[in-house]
Amino acid sequence: MDFLEIVERSHTGEAVSKNDWDLDHVAMPIRDIVEDFDLNYEKGEVLAFDEDMLRRSYAAGRQLAIETGVYNQNTGRVIRFTEKEIDEAAAAQKREMMVGRGADAFTFYARRAEDARRPGVVAGNPGCPMDEKTFRATTESWAKESVVNMVTCGSIVDVDGHIVRRAEPSELIAVRREMQYLNEICARVGRPQIGRLAAESSVSQIGDLAAMAPGGFHPGDAHLVALNNELITTEDNLLRAANTIGTEVLNASLACVLVGGMAGGPAGAAVCMIASMLLANLVCRADYHLCHPIHLRYIATSTRECMWLQSVVCQAFSLCAPNIIVCDIYPKSGAGTAELLREVAANALAITVSGGHLEGSGSCDGLKPHCSGLEVRMIGRVAEAAVRQKLTRRDAEPIIRKLLSGYEHVFATGNEGRPFDQVYDVNTLTPRPEWQAEYDRVARELAELGLNI
């Protein structure tokens, strides 16, 4: 579909206030659709199994996309699409997608539940605020991990001691500095052509445009094009989508639907996430989708409700409109804690057996740079083991529940862990003995549960 036609609709569509959008176009319709399609979440569930429910969830999300459309917050108007436009865009989505180049290229597939193919691992903590020194060290710590197929990173929030401000020269310089560091890091670890989900330091279209300069995006790289909560776009994000038209840079749509927010509980949030992805096919010109539910109270994706939502969304699309979905892993805990390793193991296992790919880890809710390459290693090894051992969802569920019992307490208390230089040797960029020992201990726990990483 012609992208400028979509942009034109954001100027000619129905005029709606933001408050009316949230209530009359999102909250109330989702409540009615969830009831009409007889959808519910049984408290405590962590994975989805009922194929009929999964198909009804997709149909409900499709119905919401048709009824509601997308709100352009800058113009105050609704961008609507026909049933045919939504279905054609869904059918046209990629089933395979190559990231990176040459020897470092990797192909992401539209996976199925219990797929025999290993999921791709996108390593990093996108959105996490970082100074330049921490950015370089942490990014290299996961770029060097053999399980990693694509690299991402946090956001540089100060450059040469100056605070980075939105849509100012400091943002442009921060993004170009980020791209410079990524080039240097990937070359240093022997993976100069690996795909990157980059321009994470961009908070406006200025930073995103800056990443297109020489030394920035490479073919097979990706950037984020978000739908804001809920089902909202902006001129900024439309510009991001347009920025890659005619290039070999990929658009990763991002929806961070709130579980317990305007979409309601997990069932309604899953419907909203499905609608967001269907609409992102058009508004974000999505090459693939990032699924990042946020628990209204606990934030983390490692909660039961968020893992269930990811399980529903991945399977619903695989059954009804296969495309590439990468699920974010944002645990509550920070580096240096056994709980972090259990959280990422549970979340990675749930995603793997449900048909998704993996991105993370946004340790410590992505709020502090208490992260490292070791938890990325755990994510990748868990995925490898689940596929190698041909685990089904029924096999995985008791393992996930047991892991939950070892970390669920942190949702109420917090568990920020320790900064990078306290868990890694900053000269060798290898885990300190005590952090490696925690990894080995959790690996033994997993082996006792039947998952041999």
Backbone torsions as a table, in degrees:
resi	resn	phi	psi	omega
1	MET	NA	136.9	-179.8
2	ASP	-58.7	123.7	-173.9
3	PHE	-66.7	-36.1	-179.3
4	LEU	-68.5	-22.8	172.7
5	GLU	-65.7	-39.6	177.1
6	ILE	-63.6	-45.0	179.1
7	VAL	-60.8	-40.7	-179.8
8	GLU	-61.4	-39.0	179.5
9	ARG	-63.9	-24.9	177.9
10	SER	-74.6	-7.8	176.0
11	HIS	-107.2	-19.3	-175.0
12	THR	-113.7	-7.6	-177.4
13	GLY	-71.2	178.8	-178.9
14	GLU	-59.2	132.9	177.3
15	ALA	-81.6	128.7	-176.2
16	VAL	-141.7	141.4	174.0
17	SER	-77.7	157.7	-179.7
18	LYS	-61.2	-41.6	-179.7
19	ASN	-64.2	-42.0	178.5
20	ASP	-66.2	-37.3	177.1
21	TRP	-58.2	-51.3	-175.9
22	ASP	-59.8	-42.9	-175.3
23	LEU	-85.3	-54.7	-170.2
24	ASP	-83.5	-23.8	-175.6
25	HIS	-108.6	-15.5	-178.8
26	VAL	-119.6	-67.1	-171.0
27	ALA	-61.6	-52.0	-176.5
28	MET	-68.1	-46.9	177.9
29	PRO	-59.9	-39.4	179.0
30	ILE	-63.6	-42.9	178.8
31	ARG	-58.3	-44.8	-178.9
32	ASP	-67.7	-41.5	-178.1
33	ILE	-66.8	-40.6	177.6
34	VAL	-59.2	-40.7	178.4
35	GLU	-69.8	-43.7	-178.3
36	ASP	-61.9	-37.0	-177.9
37	PHE	-94.6	6.7	174.8
38	ASP	54.1	56.0	-179.5
39	LEU	-106.7	142.8	177.0
40	ASN	-157.6	162.6	176.7
41	TYR	-118.7	122.7	175.9
42	GLU	-81.9	122.1	-175.1
43	LYS	-51.7	131.5	177.5
44	GLY	97.8	-13.1	-179.9
45	GLU	-63.6	146.9	177.8
46	VAL	-123.2	-22.3	177.5
47	LEU	-133.9	157.2	178.4
48	ALA	-105.5	139.8	-176.6
49	PHE	-126.4	-27.1	-170.4
50	ASP	-79.6	108.4	-175.9
51	GLU	-63.3	-37.1	179.2
52	ASP	-63.3	-41.8	177.4
53	MET	-63.5	-38.8	179.7
54	LEU	-63.9	-41.9	178.5
55	ARG	-67.5	-38.1	177.6
56	ARG	-67.0	-34.3	177.3
57	SER	-64.3	-41.6	177.3
58	TYR	-63.7	-46.2	-179.5
59	ALA	-60.7	-36.9	179.0
60	ALA	-67.8	-42.5	177.8
61	GLY	-64.4	-39.1	177.3
62	ARG	-63.1	-42.5	179.2
63	GLN	-62.9	-41.6	177.7
64	LEU	-62.6	-42.3	179.5
65	ALA	-60.6	-41.1	-179.3
66	ILE	-68.4	-44.8	-176.0
67	GLU	-71.5	-39.2	-166.2
68	THR	-100.1	-46.6	-174.9
69	GLY	74.6	-156.1	-177.1
70	VAL	-125.0	142.3	-179.4
71	TYR	-101.1	125.3	172.3
72	ASN	-88.8	108.7	-173.5
73	GLN	-67.9	-25.6	180.0
74	ASN	-75.9	-40.0	-179.5
75	THR	-91.1	-15.6	-178.1
76	GLY	70.4	28.0	-177.3
77	ARG	-129.3	158.1	-175.6
78	VAL	-97.5	131.6	173.7
79	ILE	-97.0	112.9	-178.2
80	ARG	-107.4	153.3	179.2
81	PHE	-131.8	151.2	177.2
82	THR	-80.0	163.1	175.8
83	GLU	-56.8	-42.3	-179.5
84	LYS	-64.2	-42.2	-179.7
85	GLU	-63.4	-41.5	179.8
86	ILE	-66.5	-44.1	-179.1
87	ASP	-67.6	-39.7	179.6
88	GLU	-65.9	-39.7	178.9
89	ALA	-66.0	-38.8	178.3
90	ALA	-64.9	-41.7	-179.0
91	ALA	-68.4	-26.4	-177.3
92	ALA	-85.3	-4.4	-176.4
93	GLN	-65.0	150.2	-178.4
94	LYS	-63.2	137.2	169.7
95	ARG	-95.9	-21.3	176.1
96	GLU	-137.2	147.7	-178.4
97	MET	-151.8	124.6	178.7
98	MET	-94.8	131.9	173.7
99	VAL	-114.6	151.9	-178.1
100	GLY	75.2	-171.8	-174.6
101	ARG	-143.8	158.7	172.1
102	GLY	55.4	-135.6	-177.2
103	ALA	-67.3	-18.3	-178.1
104	ASP	-97.4	5.2	-179.0
105	ALA	-70.0	151.1	177.1
106	PHE	-142.7	140.7	-179.6
107	THR	-104.8	121.8	171.8
108	PHE	-89.6	137.9	178.8
109	TYR	-113.9	157.4	166.5
110	ALA	-73.7	105.6	-174.6
111	ARG	-87.5	164.6	175.9
112	ARG	-116.6	166.2	172.1
113	ALA	-59.2	134.6	178.0
114	GLU	61.5	32.4	-179.1
115	ASP	-63.9	143.0	178.9
116	ALA	-78.0	-11.4	-180.0
117	ARG	-91.7	135.1	179.8
118	ARG	-64.9	138.2	175.7
119	PRO	-71.1	152.2	173.4
120	GLY	-72.7	152.2	178.7
121	VAL	-118.3	116.7	173.8
122	VAL	-100.1	114.3	-170.7
123	ALA	-97.5	131.5	174.6
124	GLY	146.6	-178.4	-175.8
125	ASN	-129.0	64.1	-174.2
126	PRO	-55.7	135.0	178.6
127	GLY	92.9	-13.5	-178.2
128	CYS	-72.9	130.2	-178.8
129	PRO	-72.4	133.6	-176.0
130	MET	-145.6	147.0	166.6
131	ASP	-81.6	169.2	-173.1
132	GLU	-62.3	-42.5	-177.6
133	LYS	-63.6	-46.7	179.7
134	THR	-65.7	-38.7	177.9
135	PHE	-55.5	-49.8	-176.0
136	ARG	-64.9	-44.3	-176.0
137	ALA	-68.4	-47.6	-177.2
138	THR	-67.1	-42.6	-178.9
139	THR	-61.1	-41.2	178.2
140	GLU	-66.7	-32.2	-178.0
141	SER	-63.2	-31.2	177.8
142	TRP	-98.5	-25.0	177.9
143	ALA	-62.9	-27.9	-177.2
144	LYS	-83.5	-8.8	-178.3
145	GLU	-73.8	132.6	-174.6
146	SER	-67.4	-21.0	-178.2
147	VAL	-76.2	-9.5	-169.7
148	VAL	-86.1	134.8	179.8
149	ASN	-113.0	-14.5	-180.0
150	MET	-157.0	146.7	-174.8
151	VAL	-114.4	137.8	169.2
152	THR	-132.2	-171.4	-168.7
153	CYS	-162.3	171.9	173.8
154	GLY	-80.5	-170.0	-178.0
155	SER	-110.4	127.4	176.9
156	ILE	-74.3	121.7	-174.7
157	VAL	-108.6	-5.2	169.8
158	ASP	-147.3	141.3	-179.2
159	VAL	-122.3	122.2	-179.3
160	ASP	51.7	35.9	177.5
161	GLY	85.6	0.2	-179.8
162	HIS	-103.1	137.0	179.3
163	ILE	-66.2	136.6	176.3
164	VAL	-83.2	126.1	-179.0
165	ARG	-116.8	144.8	-176.4
166	ARG	-60.2	134.7	173.0
167	ALA	58.4	29.2	175.1
168	GLU	-120.3	169.0	179.0
169	PRO	-52.5	-32.4	-179.4
170	SER	-61.7	-33.9	178.3
171	GLU	-68.0	-44.3	179.1
172	LEU	-59.5	-45.5	-178.9
173	ILE	-66.2	-38.4	179.7
174	ALA	-62.4	-41.8	-179.6
175	VAL	-67.5	-43.2	178.7
176	ARG	-65.4	-35.0	176.0
177	ARG	-66.2	-41.9	176.6
178	GLU	-57.3	-47.3	-179.1
179	MET	-64.5	-38.4	176.9
180	GLN	-60.9	-46.8	-179.2
181	TYR	-64.3	-41.3	179.1
182	LEU	-61.4	-42.7	177.6
183	ASN	-59.0	-45.8	-178.3
184	GLU	-66.2	-44.1	-177.0
185	ILE	-65.2	-48.3	-177.0
186	CYS	-64.2	-36.3	176.2
187	ALA	-67.5	-39.9	-176.8
188	ARG	-65.8	-33.7	-179.9
189	VAL	-89.1	7.1	176.1
190	GLY	81.9	22.6	-179.4
191	ARG	-133.2	60.5	-171.4
192	PRO	-66.1	-20.3	-175.7
193	GLN	-111.6	15.4	178.8
194	ILE	-65.5	145.1	178.2
195	GLY	-67.2	145.5	179.2
196	ARG	-127.2	134.8	165.4
197	LEU	-91.3	103.7	-163.2
198	ALA	-129.0	-170.3	-171.4
199	ALA	61.3	36.9	179.3
200	GLU	-72.3	-17.4	177.4
201	SER	-83.6	-0.3	180.0
202	SER	-84.0	119.3	175.9
203	VAL	-110.5	-3.3	173.6
204	SER	-140.5	177.0	179.3
205	GLN	-65.6	-21.1	-179.2
206	ILE	-62.6	-45.8	178.5
207	GLY	-64.9	-39.6	-179.2
208	ASP	-65.5	-41.8	176.8
209	LEU	-64.5	-36.0	-179.7
210	ALA	-63.1	-30.7	-178.3
211	ALA	-70.6	-12.6	178.4
212	MET	-83.3	-7.1	-179.2
213	ALA	-70.0	160.0	176.8
214	PRO	-51.8	136.4	-175.9
215	GLY	89.9	-2.6	-179.8
216	GLY	-97.5	-124.1	-178.7
217	PHE	-57.2	140.3	170.4
218	HIS	-107.1	160.8	171.1
219	PRO	-55.9	135.5	-178.1
220	GLY	88.6	0.5	170.3
221	ASP	-84.8	169.5	178.9
222	ALA	-138.5	160.9	172.6
223	HIS	-139.2	167.2	-176.3
224	LEU	-89.2	137.5	169.2
225	VAL	-128.9	107.0	-168.8
226	ALA	-92.3	153.3	158.5
227	LEU	-107.5	122.1	-178.2
228	ASN	-77.4	166.5	-178.4
229	ASN	-72.2	133.2	-28.7
230	GLU	-106.1	136.3	177.4
231	LEU	60.5	43.1	-177.2
232	ILE	-122.2	135.2	169.5
233	THR	-116.4	174.2	178.4
234	THR	-139.6	166.0	174.7
235	GLU	-58.7	-36.3	177.8
236	ASP	-56.6	-49.4	-177.3
237	ASN	-74.2	-29.8	172.9
238	LEU	-65.1	-37.5	175.8
239	LEU	-65.5	-38.1	176.8
240	ARG	-61.5	-43.7	179.3
241	ALA	-63.4	-43.5	-179.2
242	ALA	-68.7	-26.6	-173.9
243	ASN	-60.3	-27.7	-175.9
244	THR	-102.9	1.9	178.5
245	ILE	-60.0	128.6	-179.7
246	GLY	81.7	7.4	178.7
247	THR	-115.9	176.3	176.7
248	GLU	-100.5	18.0	175.4
249	VAL	-89.5	137.1	-173.7
250	LEU	-93.7	145.9	175.1
251	ASN	-98.0	120.8	174.8
252	ALA	-102.8	109.4	177.2
253	SER	-71.2	148.9	-179.5
254	LEU	-135.9	120.2	172.7
255	ALA	-122.6	123.8	179.5
256	CYS	-110.4	67.7	-176.1
257	VAL	-65.4	136.3	-179.4
258	LEU	-86.4	120.5	174.4
259	VAL	-81.6	113.3	-174.3
260	GLY	100.5	3.0	178.6
261	GLY	-96.9	-140.0	-176.6
262	MET	-62.6	-27.2	-179.9
263	ALA	-81.4	-6.2	-180.0
264	GLY	86.8	-151.2	-177.4
265	GLY	-73.4	-169.4	-175.1
266	PRO	-56.4	-38.8	-178.7
267	ALA	-65.1	-45.8	178.0
268	GLY	-67.6	-37.8	178.4
269	ALA	-65.0	-36.9	177.1
270	ALA	-64.6	-42.1	176.8
271	VAL	-60.0	-43.9	180.0
272	CYS	-64.9	-38.5	178.9
273	MET	-65.5	-41.9	178.3
274	ILE	-62.9	-45.3	177.5
275	ALA	-61.7	-40.3	179.8
276	SER	-59.4	-43.0	-178.7
277	MET	-69.5	-40.2	177.6
278	LEU	-61.8	-41.0	180.0
279	LEU	-75.1	-31.3	178.1
280	ALA	-66.9	-25.8	173.8
281	ASN	-54.0	-33.7	-176.7
282	LEU	-96.7	-57.4	-171.8
283	VAL	-71.4	-35.3	-178.9
284	CYS	-98.3	-1.6	-173.2
285	ARG	46.9	49.2	-170.3
286	ALA	-67.4	131.1	169.0
287	ASP	-87.9	-30.7	173.0
288	TYR	-156.2	172.6	-172.9
289	HIS	-122.2	141.9	169.6
290	LEU	-103.7	128.3	-179.3
291	CYS	-107.0	108.9	-175.4
292	HIS	-132.3	81.5	174.7
293	PRO	-71.2	147.6	177.8
294	ILE	-123.6	121.8	177.2
295	HIS	-73.3	124.5	-173.6
296	LEU	-56.4	-36.3	-177.0
297	ARG	-93.4	-41.5	-171.0
298	TYR	-107.0	-8.0	177.4
299	ILE	71.0	-53.0	-165.7
300	ALA	-60.4	146.6	174.5
301	THR	-80.1	-8.6	-179.0
302	SER	-86.4	8.2	172.9
303	THR	-73.7	160.8	178.6
304	ARG	-58.1	-45.2	-175.0
305	GLU	-64.5	-41.1	-178.4
306	CYS	-72.3	-37.6	176.7
307	MET	-64.7	-39.4	177.6
308	TRP	-63.0	-43.8	178.8
309	LEU	-59.7	-46.0	179.2
310	GLN	-61.3	-38.7	178.1
311	SER	-63.3	-42.9	179.3
312	VAL	-64.5	-49.5	-174.2
313	VAL	-63.7	-47.1	-179.5
314	CYS	-60.3	-44.6	-177.0
315	GLN	-73.2	-37.2	179.8
316	ALA	-60.7	-44.2	178.3
317	PHE	-68.7	-39.5	-178.6
318	SER	-63.6	-30.6	179.3
319	LEU	-80.4	-35.1	-168.3
320	CYS	-113.4	-29.9	-177.4
321	ALA	-158.9	73.2	-172.2
322	PRO	-55.4	132.0	170.7
323	ASN	-158.1	-178.4	-170.3
324	ILE	-92.8	119.4	-179.8
325	ILE	-122.3	125.0	176.6
326	VAL	-110.3	124.0	-176.8
327	CYS	-99.3	130.8	177.7
328	ASP	-74.3	145.0	173.8
329	ILE	-117.6	107.1	-179.6
330	TYR	-124.9	90.3	-177.6
331	PRO	-80.0	163.4	178.1
332	LYS	-72.5	-36.1	-170.3
333	SER	-84.9	160.9	177.5
334	GLY	-109.4	175.6	-175.3
335	ALA	-58.7	149.9	177.9
336	GLY	91.2	-0.7	-177.1
337	THR	-115.8	143.1	176.8
338	ALA	-64.2	-32.2	-179.5
339	GLU	-61.3	-38.0	178.0
340	LEU	-59.3	-45.2	-178.1
341	LEU	-65.9	-37.5	176.9
342	ARG	-68.0	-39.8	179.6
343	GLU	-62.1	-48.4	-177.4
344	VAL	-69.1	-32.3	178.2
345	ALA	-65.5	-45.3	-180.0
346	ALA	-64.0	-47.0	-177.7
347	ASN	-65.1	-42.4	179.6
348	ALA	-65.1	-39.1	179.8
349	LEU	-66.5	-44.0	179.8
350	ALA	-60.4	-42.9	-179.3
351	ILE	-68.8	-44.5	-176.3
352	THR	-59.1	-49.2	-176.8
353	VAL	-75.4	-13.5	179.4
354	SER	-94.1	-6.5	174.3
355	GLY	103.5	15.0	179.5
356	GLY	-101.5	170.0	168.1
357	HIS	-100.4	173.4	-166.6
358	LEU	-121.9	135.5	173.0
359	GLU	-136.0	131.2	177.5
360	GLY	163.1	177.1	20.2
361	SER	-120.9	129.9	173.6
362	GLY	-82.8	64.1	-174.4
363	SER	-56.7	153.2	179.1
364	CYS	59.9	41.5	-179.5
365	ASP	61.3	14.1	-177.5
366	GLY	70.7	14.1	-175.0
367	LEU	-96.0	-24.7	179.2
368	LYS	-132.2	150.3	-177.5
369	PRO	-79.9	46.0	178.9
370	HIS	-94.4	70.5	-172.4
371	CYS	-144.7	164.4	-177.6
372	SER	-161.2	175.0	179.0
373	GLY	-73.3	-17.7	-173.9
374	LEU	-68.7	-38.8	178.0
375	GLU	-70.2	-27.4	173.2
376	VAL	-65.4	-40.2	176.2
377	ARG	-58.8	-41.3	178.8
378	MET	-62.2	-44.0	179.1
379	ILE	-57.1	-50.2	-177.4
380	GLY	-66.3	-40.9	-178.9
381	ARG	-68.2	-36.9	176.6
382	VAL	-62.8	-45.0	179.5
383	ALA	-62.1	-45.3	178.8
384	GLU	-59.1	-45.1	-177.8
385	ALA	-65.5	-41.7	-179.2
386	ALA	-60.7	-41.1	179.8
387	VAL	-73.0	-43.4	-178.8
388	ARG	-61.4	-40.0	-178.4
389	GLN	-87.1	1.4	177.6
390	LYS	54.5	45.7	179.7
391	LEU	-68.5	136.5	171.9
392	THR	-91.1	172.1	175.1
393	ARG	-61.8	-36.9	178.3
394	ARG	-66.4	-34.5	176.0
395	ASP	-68.2	-39.7	-173.7
396	ALA	-75.6	-31.9	-172.5
397	GLU	-56.7	-48.8	-179.8
398	PRO	-65.0	-29.5	176.8
399	ILE	-66.5	-44.4	179.1
400	ILE	-62.4	-43.3	-179.5
401	ARG	-63.5	-38.8	178.9
402	LYS	-66.9	-40.8	176.3
403	LEU	-62.6	-40.9	177.3
404	LEU	-55.0	-40.6	-179.0
405	SER	-64.6	-18.4	179.3
406	GLY	-96.1	-0.8	178.1
407	TYR	-142.2	-11.8	-172.1
408	GLU	-60.5	-24.8	-179.0
409	HIS	-63.8	-23.2	-175.3
410	VAL	-73.5	-16.5	179.6
411	PHE	-62.5	-33.0	-179.5
412	ALA	-85.9	-27.8	-172.0
413	THR	-104.7	-22.3	-170.5
414	GLY	80.4	159.9	-176.2
415	ASN	-166.2	68.9	-167.3
416	GLU	-73.1	-11.4	177.1
417	GLY	68.5	-148.2	-173.5
418	ARG	-130.4	155.7	178.1
419	PRO	-63.7	163.4	-174.8
420	PHE	-55.8	-44.8	-174.3
421	ASP	-70.1	-8.2	175.3
422	GLN	-95.2	-10.7	179.6
423	VAL	-116.5	-14.3	178.5
424	TYR	-128.2	146.3	169.0
425	ASP	-73.7	116.6	-172.4
426	VAL	-74.0	-12.3	177.5
427	ASN	-87.3	-43.9	-179.2
428	THR	-95.0	-12.9	-175.9
429	LEU	52.6	47.9	174.4
430	THR	-124.9	153.4	-178.2
431	PRO	-61.4	140.0	172.0
432	ARG	-66.1	153.5	-174.5
433	PRO	-52.3	-40.2	-177.0
434	GLU	-69.4	-32.7	178.5
435	TRP	-74.4	-39.9	175.3
436	GLN	-62.6	-37.0	179.6
437	ALA	-64.8	-37.6	176.4
438	GLU	-63.8	-43.2	177.9
439	TYR	-58.4	-47.0	-178.4
440	ASP	-63.0	-37.1	179.9
441	ARG	-66.6	-43.8	179.4
442	VAL	-68.9	-33.9	175.9
443	ALA	-61.0	-39.0	177.1
444	ARG	-67.3	-37.9	175.9
445	GLU	-59.3	-44.8	179.9
446	LEU	-63.2	-39.8	179.3
447	ALA	-62.1	-39.4	178.0
448	GLU	-65.1	-27.9	178.3
449	LEU	-86.1	-5.6	176.7
450	GLY	103.3	9.0	179.1
451	LEU	-114.7	108.4	-172.9
452	ASN	-98.5	95.4	-177.0
453	ILE	-87.4	NA	NA
